[in-house]
Amino acid sequence: MASSIFILDLKGKPLIARDYRGDIPLSAIERFMPLLEEREDEEGTSLPVMTENGVTYLHLREKDVYLVALTRKNTNAMTLLQFLHHLSKVFTEYFKTLEEESIRDNFVIIYELLDEMMDYGVPQITEPKILQEYITQESHMLEVTPRPPMAVTNAVSWRSEGISYRKNEVFLDVVESINMLVNPTGNVLSSEIQGAIKMKVYLSGMPELRLGLNDKVMFESTGRSAKGKAVEMEDIRFHQCVRLSKFESDRTISFIPPDGEFELMTYRLNTQLKPLIWCESVVESHRGRVEYMVKAKAQFKSRSTANNVEIIVPVPNDADSPKFKSTIGSVKYAPERSAFVWKIKQFQGGKEALLRAHFGLPSIRDEDPDRRPPISVKFEIPYFTTSGIQVRYLKIVEKSGYQALPWVRYITKNGDYQLRMPEPLTSGASRLPPI
């Protein structure tokens, strides 16, 4: 529960101030910037939540403005931080860009939005599409107040009534991002899967959808046996449209969806993975030059193919005169990133590729191995999930009884995917073949 919401410029001067409860003087915001600077000096980073004299400051920075919430209550901090993110999203939908100039140009509409999005410090309507139905850019100029849409007054605030499509379709994407850190010998130091189920819904009326996954907890609680692999998901977060009581009782994901594109849920699996794309590297450093050999291997089944693979290999800042030779793809030196980028449009599972690179070094210096950046890899593998999650069914029920087409797609891609490089070899003659 927020006491007040402020929008500040980078100097801490209030551009917008909205007091909801009256239990904190507006002058308390004057302590925000000094407190932020003190904490940055002590911690070396900006903390999103700070407390002083019984007042809690929660903030989010967007370009050249701060969105700040103040509270005295024992409030759920994540709820208020999430509200600030929603506030930023709504402002961006209205003004295209959230910055000091757009705040000054639209202060009337901002106060209207703050009144609708929060009531007595409690978050209310945060869906941009619903707000745009009755709060328009010209709403402060109208003599007659427009009637609020039904979505504001009924239990389904994220979807309006009367939506109609000639062709009813639902598109569901299961997207998994792989976060991984691997040492030079190939041992995985950390790995996890960050998953998201994203939907595009083009359905008429007020449909109810039921989604079934190969959820291990559901099979165990019902005593049923899974056909194939069952997945145990952690840290599950749902869109507000999902009926949580239904999920908690029988693990059924039941919901009335928003119209258009939205993220239904996210999950995490903290599990030991092997690298999907492994890069073995050899670096030889000599007087006046440095040479690289990188061998990439697609360590997944041959029926899958990784698309738009990028292998970014760091080099010294002053490297010059690049020469490359690769068995597949194209290589380009990116001096602004102090790296060269090896691009492979399609990399089939089980295949290997080899690259050799040569650079001139105008200066000689000892490199700290702890400061040497790792190789980073980007990729996208369609029709493939690392966790083995599967959509068992997607049922669409609407009172008019129309037929709808559900489409399901699986995608695995890189998240924070890093491979540490070995120390350069410096003694003896070059063991790498010439380019």
Secondary structure, 3 states (H helix, E strand, C coil): CCCEEEEEECCCCEEEEEECCCCCCHHHHHHHHHHHHHHHHHHCCCCCEEEECCEEEEEEEECCEEEEEEECCCCCHHHHHHHHHHHHHHHHHHHCCCCHHHHHHCHHHHHHHHHHHEECCEECCCCHHHHHHHCCCCHHHCCCCCCCCHHHHCCCCCCCCCCCCCCCEEEEEEEEEEEEEECCCCCEEEEEEEEEEEEEEECCCCCEEEEEECEHHHHHHHCCCCCCCCECCEEEEECCCECHHHHHHHCCEEECCCCEEEEEEEEEECCCCCCCEEEEEEEEEECCEEEEEEEEEECCCCCCEEEEEEEEEECCCCCEEEEEEECCCEEEEEHHHCEEEEEEEEEECCCEEEEEEEEECCCCCCCCHHHCCCEEEEEEEECCCCCCCCEEEEEEECCCCCCCEEEEEEEEEEEEEEECCCCCECCCCCCCCCC
